[in-house]
Amino acid sequence: MPIAFNPHQTNPSVEFPQAWERAAQVKLLVLDVDGVLTNGQVFFGQDGKELMKAFDIQDGLGIKLLQQCGIETAVITGRNSKMVLARCEELGIKHVFMGVENKAIALSELLKRTAHTAADCAVMGDDWPDLPMMKQAGLRVSPAQGHEAVREFAHFVTSKAGGYGAVRELCDLILKAQNRYEALLTQARN
């Protein structure tokens, strides 16, 4: 059973050693969108077109901090969305796969493009379509509200829900496990 991350834990390596060890190896973070970067709600207009999605601003900063440390980021999602594309552009996420039916195939393609291995990869997903790509990852992560089957399969379950800081928790875990968190925090304070 995975252990939920407590961002205020003074020694997180003791609380979740397997996730900690895996996070120390991450060179590529792959995220689903709905239920991970958003809360999973999609608002449609009368014309049937998607109107709105909400993204957590702290998740965005966490992604930028990983990129600043040389950790690549990617999005693999089953839906097509101009809002997602715009958010990825804003965050500098270069690898965006949208409208994907088989996320495992997309992840395999991404690994070829980036020359990373599956062991280098962390994947955060929240529902059954994410399981095949999570299976390939060195670090499998679910947000707090992820489907029960996903939470049970994950190495790590965040204490926050998707769209409400779950991605930031994962980013902080990776930064702490790689001994980069404190230097970045000191830099932010100065």
N, C-alpha and C positions, 0 to 999 in steps of 0.2 A: 504494500500500500504506500503510495507516495506521501510525502510530508509537505504540508503547506508552508510556504515561505513567510517568515515574520520579518518585515523590513527593519524592525527595531531590535532584532536579535543582536546581541553583542558579539557572539561567536557563531555565525551561521554555519561554518564548516562542521561544527559538532552536531547541530540540529538535523542536517540533511546531507551527510557525507557523500552519498552516491551522486546526488544532483550537483553537489559542490565540485566533485572531481570531474564530472562530465562538463560542467560549465567552464572549468578552467581550460578546456580544450577547444572551445567554440571559436570558429573563424567565420562562420556564416549563420545568420539568424533568418529563418523563414517563417513568415506569418500568414495565417489565414486572415480574412478581413471581418466578415460578419460574425459577431460573437467573440472576436479577439481584439481587433483594432476598434470595433464599434460594439455597442451593446446588443447587436443582432436585430434591432428593429429597423425596418425599412418603411419609409413613408412614400406612398404613391399618390399622384394627383388624379383628377377625374379622367385625364387622357391615358392613364395607365403607366405613365412614366415615373420613374423614381424621382422624388422631390428632394429628399434630405437624408443624410446620415450624420451622426455626431461622432467626432474623434476626440479622444482625451489628449489635451495639450502636453501633459507630462509624459505620456507614451512617446510623443514626437521628440521631446528632448532626450529621452532615453535612447531612442534610435540614433539621433545625431551624436550622442556621446559614444556609442559603440562605433559608429563610422569614424569618428575622430581618432579612435584607437586602432583603426585599420580592420575592424570587423565588418564584413559586408552584410547587407540586408536585402531581403527579397520578400515579395508578396506572391502567394499562389492562392487564387480564389476562383470559385465556381461561377461567380457572377461577373457581368460586364458593367462597369460603372464609370462615368466621366468624373464623378466626385472622388472615387478611389484613385483614379489616374492623376487627378490634380493634387491630391494629398501626397501621393508617392513622389510626384515631381517636386513639390514643396520641400519634402524631407530628403530629397536626393537619393531615393531608392531607385536604383538603376535596373534591377531585375524584377519585372512585373509580368506575371502570367495571369490573364483574366479569361473568364469563360471556360475554365478548365474542367473537363469531366473526370479525368483520371489524374489526381494530384501526384500520385507516385511517379507517373511517367514525366510529369512536369518537373518534379524534383530531380529525377535522374538527368534530364536535359540541363537543368540548372547546374548540377554538379559537374557535368561535362564542360559547360561554358566557363565555369569559374575555376576549374581544376582543383576543387575541394573534394574531400572524401565525405562519405556519410558520417563518419565519426567526428568530423569537424563541424557538423551541422546541428543546430538546435531548431526544432520545429514546434510552434505553438498552434494548436488547433482545438476546436471545441465540440465537434460533432463527428458522426460516423464517416462522412466523406474525407475527413482529415486522417483517419487511422492508417490507410496505406502509406501515406507519405511520412507519418510519424514513425511507422515501423522501421523506416530506413535511417532515422536520425540517431546521432549519438546521444542527444538530450531531447527527450519527449516531454512537452509541457502542456498543461491544460489550465485555462483560467478557472476561477472558483466555480462559476456556473456551468462549466462544460458538462456535456452529457456524462452520465454515470460511467458508461463504458470507456469513455475517453479519459476521465479522471483515474479510473482503475489502471489504465494502460500507461499513464504518464509516469515519468520519473519524479516529476515535480508538479505540484498544483499551487497556483498563486492564492493568496488570501483575498485578492480583489478580483472582481468580475471583469470580463472583456468590456472594453469601452470605458472603464472606470479605473484605469491604472494597472491592469494586469501585465501589460507589456513592459511598463516601467519597472515593475517588480522583477521581471525576468532580466531586463537590461542591468538593473542594479546587482542582481545575483551574479551575472556574468562578469561585470566590472569588478566586483569584490573578489570573486574566485580567481581572477587574473591579476589581482593586486594593482588595479588601476583606479579604483573608486576614490580612495583618499586623496590622491594627487589631483584628480579632477575636481573634487570638492574644495580642496585648498585653493586651486586656481580660480574657482567660482567666487570664493570668499574674498579674494584680493582684487 
